[in-house]
Amino acid sequence: MDSEEGLRERKRRETRALIAGTAMRLFMRRGFDSVSVTEIAAAAGVAEKTVYNYFPVKAAMFFDEADDVLAELLAAVRYRAAGQSAVDAVGTFIAGRGEWAAGRRPALPSGKFRQLIADSAALQAEQRLMFAAFEVALADVLAEETGARDGAVEPFVAAVALVGVVRAAFEVSPGGPEPDRERATAALRLLAGGLSGYAVRPCLPAGLQASC
């Protein structure tokens, strides 16, 4: 029985990978919005219903590795070294995900993956949902670790900020096709130093309104 279940699970993984890989090749060639689920199913040699069994929405085929990426992010935070902050753990995660969302297919990094997102409102919406799920999951990890009371805002605020660093590193930017590590480093530095000294309104000369 275990052998049969293992075989079925492997088959499911292979089918899922086939559909996602076929979809991505079509997306890369023609753009996301101009490719239909019917075309993807035909190119993959499966029924359209099978595609929807694995991917409820077309955009999920584009972000098919989202669950794996989230698992890596949570593991980086949950299993970080003693004495290491969550901020540092996210920095380690970003450094180890150099090709994520920067051209995973084809293998060589390119700006095409991120440009497809920039060109599609549907992909942008799916990406927002993906990162929102990241925020909730990371907040749960932080709340559990810190023993936060139910309803505490600190874990969620921290998670939103940390996931924002991931977005800053991997979303479309003028920095070129590679993940922008300078932006990520700057964002991590800001979080590590705290926001109390950020965007402080400057004092006006004496005698003017709203002077310090």
Buried (B, 14 or more C-beta within 10 A) or exposed (E): EEEEEEEEEEEEEEBBEBBBBBBBBBBBEEEBBEBEBEBBBBBBEBEBEBBBBBBEBBBBBBBBBBEEBBEBBBEBBBEBEEEEEBBBBBBBBBBEBEBBBBBBBEEEBBBBBBBBBEEBEBBBEBBEBBBEBBBEBBBBBBBEEEEBEEEBEEBBEBBBBBBBBBBBBBBBBEEEBBBBBEBBBEBBEBBEEEEEEEEEEEEEEEEEEEEE
